[in-house]
Amino acid sequence: DAPSQPNAPILYYLLVVNGGSVYNGTVRSHTVTKLTAFTQYIIQFSACSLYGCTSSPATQATTLESSPGLIASPQVTASTPRLINVQWKPPQSPNGIILNYFIQRRRTVQAIATVEMTIVMVNSSILSYADNSVQPVSFYEYRVIIQNSIGNSTSSWSRLVSTAEDRPDQAGPPTLIAADSSSLQVSVPVPGQANGVIVSYSVMTNTTNGTMTDAPGRMALITGLEPFTVYVVFSHVCTRAGCSLSDMPLVAMTGEALPEDLAKPIVVQTNQTSVRLQWQPPTKPNGVITKYLVYSRSVCPQPSIIRGRPCTVGQDSLRYNGSAQQADLQQLTPFTRYDFRLEAINSQGNATSSYSDVALTLEAAPTAIAAPIVTQVETLEAIDFDVDWSNSFSYNSDKFESYTLLENFQQLQDPLVSNLTTIVRLRNREPGKRYTYTVRLRTKLGSATTPNGIIEITVPATIGTVKPNITVGAATSDKVYEKPGFIIGVAAGGVFVLFLLAVFCCHTPSKRKVRSQLSDEPTHYSPARRERQAKSTANRRQKQRQINNADQFWTSNTVALHTPSTDADSQVQLLRKNSQLDIIPEQDWDPGVEDVESRSQPRSRSTSKTDLAIMNTFQEFEGSTLKDTHL
């Protein structure tokens, strides 16, 4: 407006903006241009005449907002494989109040750039951004968009920045291909993001040290594992920047194998015919134990009451088949030493324990297990039998009392009180007769009687010439050379030939010498030879007296016992009690031989000198001597 008191004509008006003249003229209005948006200005008018200028008070004015001015491209830095820092500066001409910043990112793959995301920054005072959503081994670009109430302004793209390699993403769990008792074969999957160049695949199992197994071609064979064991297996994938494990494992079990470390069974109780055992499962069952087997065997030495009886370790006998861890083994023999062996079985086979400690079953009454064995004795002039019951009883204790021998169900003599006597010889039995023998054993716990032992002389024989044919039990034969007639004929011919050889070949002296042997008459020999002849004659007479005494004793059907004991004096006393037989000196007694039997028997009580000479000749041919005790 014009001044209220010009006081002189107004020549021009002067417009000053921020101290600078922008207009000089007579028109009282003017548009100021080239101002900056959203900027405060100080405006002052002056009116000028010839006498000078008068200025109005200063006035402040602010220009309106406009779109922001240009903004420089941001600065980007890849701090880690998964982090890029973005920084920028505000525009030199914001042209208003900055409301927001927008960060745009694009990823370049094979020279093709694709905008991936736009990040809104609400707080305009922040001039940086940390992008942690990037991928390793990738190329990125960023730009900034600034916004006010009028509009926005966008910067140019930043330089291309690349991220480094990183560990691969977690792969999935391995896949089981095959399994046996000591190994697992698995396949390792490819991770979703490699995040670099994968340099290895492997698996890790949950063993003590976390065993690593390489997987060339993504296939791994894990060995050295325990049978029938659960394992947890992880995928393990590596790049040059590091490795990663799968988040979920494979849970797999190895196959079964033979059981191992099976302890021997323990004997907890013994009875007469049973034993109770207990045992523990194997330390390494290596599978599901389906059953146990228990075997027993008899061991040596056994507590037999017959000293010197041979002992053989028995064969293993199956006694139990089941799944329990204890068993009562039945049907054992009383008073017998056993040991026991255990087997544990799974689907792959069995493990065997060592033998247990020896267990002795309790004593019981004896049992008879077989008939006595009756056999003919090799003699020339008599039918003699040996009755042997050494294998006829199971004694079941050591409480022996006596044996009683019965012939045709009649007791022959007083019971035998020696437990070493298991065989007797019976003299001069009649041909053509059937004999039955049984033995009764008595112990302090009971008694037992054997089945019948039967022997029958089916063909009468001429005593002293041939061996009688003996049939034991009901044994028969259809072979010609086993017929009684054939056997008797061969035996008679053989004896006769031997007799002739002995008489005519071995003793062919002069008639004069034979006559001297038969008549006891002195010959015209030298004194020394006559002395030897006298001693020989005396010896023959002594032998004849012993033969006569033995014949008198045995023809009475008395039983003489053979007792294989080292106590020779007791045997001599036993024989003298039953007869008046002359006993040979103790040094000639052989207690270790089961059959002490003379090679021949006297034909009759009275033996002529001729018979004695022939007998001596036959004995010398055989190379044997007469025994004074006939058992």
C-alpha positions, 0 to 999 in steps of 0.5 A: 500500500501507499504510505499514509503520509507521502510528504512528497511525490513517490518516485518508486517503490523498492522490494527487498527479500532477505536483504536483497532488492528484487524489485524497483518500480512504481507498481505496488505489486510484484511476484518474486520467483526463483525461491526455494520451496519450504523456505522462510524469507524476510520481505521489506518494502520501501517508498522513495521520493526526492527527499529519500526512502522510507521502509516498512517493517520487515515481514516473514514469509515461507514458501510452500512444500514441494517434492523433495529434491534429488537424493544421492545413492546409498552406500552399501557394505556386506558385513557377513554372508547374511547381512548388508548395511545400507547408509544414505544422506538426506537430500539437499532440498527436502522441500518439505517435511520428510515423512518416510524413507523407502529402501528398495533392494534387487538381486541380480542372478545371471545378469538379470536384476529383479526387485525383491522387496521394498522396506518402509522406514517410518522414522525419518531420522534414521539414515541407515538400514541393516538388511539381514535377509540376504542370501550368501553368495548373492549380488544385491543393489539398493536405492532410497526413496524420500517422501514428504507431503507433496511427493517423493524423490528416488535415488539412483541404484547403489553399486553391486554388492555380493555376499560371501559363502556361508554354511549350507542350510540344514538338510533333511534327515538321512534315509536308511538304505540297509542295515545289518548287525554291525553297519547302517547304509544311509543316503544324505539329502541335498540341503535346500540352500547350499549357500556356497560350493558344497565340499562334503557330505557326511553323517554323524552318529550318536556314539561316544565321540560323535562318529563322522562317516564320509558320504561320497556321492551322498551315500554313507556306510556306517560300520563298527556298530553294536548289534541290535542297538538303536542309533541316531544319525544326522546329515552333515553337509559342508561348504568352504564357509562351514558345516551344518547338521540336519535339524531332525535325525534318522533313528535306526536299529542294527540287526541281530547277531549271535549272543555273547558273554553268557555266564555259566548256570548256577546250581541252587538245589540238588535232590535225588533225581533232580537239580535246580539251576538258575542263570542270567541272560547274556551280557550282550544278547545282540537280539531277542533271546527266544529260548534257553537250552540246558544240557547235563553230563556226568563227570569223572570221577564218580563216587562209585563204591567199586574202586577202580571202575573205569569212568568216562565223561558222559555225552551232553544230554538236553534237559531243558528247552524254554524261555525261563531263567531257571529250571528243575532238571528231572530224571537224573541218576542218584548219587552221581556227579553232573555239570551243566551247560547253558545255551542262549538262542536268538534269531541268529544262533546261540551262545554257549556258556562254560560248564557249571560247578559240579553238582552231586545228586543225593543218595537213594536206594539202589536199582537193578539195571541189567541181568548178570552176565553168565559165561562159560570158563575155558576148561578141559574137564569141567563145566564152570560158569563165571557170574558177573554183575559188575554192570548190573546195578546203579548203587545210588549211594556208598552205603554198601552192605552185601551181595546175595547170589541165587542159583535157580532162585536158591541162595548159594551161600552167605551174603558177600560183604565185600563191595569189590566182589562182582564176579564169582566162578561156579564149578562143575555144573551139569551138562544139559541143564538150564541155570538161572542166576540172580544177584541181590544188592543190599545197601543201608538205603534199600535193596535191588534184585537183578533180572535173571541171567540164564545159561543153558548147556543145550548139548551134553558133552563128554567131560574132559574131551570136548568143550560143551556148547553153551547157549546164553538166554535164547540166542540161536544161529542158523550158520553151519559153523555155529551148530553144536555138532560142528563146534564139538567136532572141531574142538575135539579134533584140535585137542586131540592133535595138540595132545599127540604133538605134545606126547610124541614131538616134545617128549620123545626120550628113550624107552628107558627114560620113560620107564624111569619116569613111570616107575620111579626106578633109579637109572644109571645116570650120573649123580648130578642127573639122578639128584635132578630126577629126584627133585622132579619126582618130588615136585610131581608128587606135591602137585598131585596132592594139591590137585587131589585136594582141589578136586575134592573141594570143587566136586562138592558144588561149593562156590569159590569167590574171586575178590580183587583186593590188595588184602591177600591175607583176607582172601587166603583166610576165606578160601581156607574157611571153605575148604582144606585146600592148600594155598599157594604162597602169597607171592604167587597170588595175583589180585589184579586178574579177574579170572585166576583159573588153572589151565586144566583140571584133574580127571579124578581123585586118584591119578596114576603115575602115567597120567601124571607124566602125560599131564606134566608133558601137556603142561610143559607144552602149553608153557603154564604152571598149575595154580593151587587156588582154583577160582 
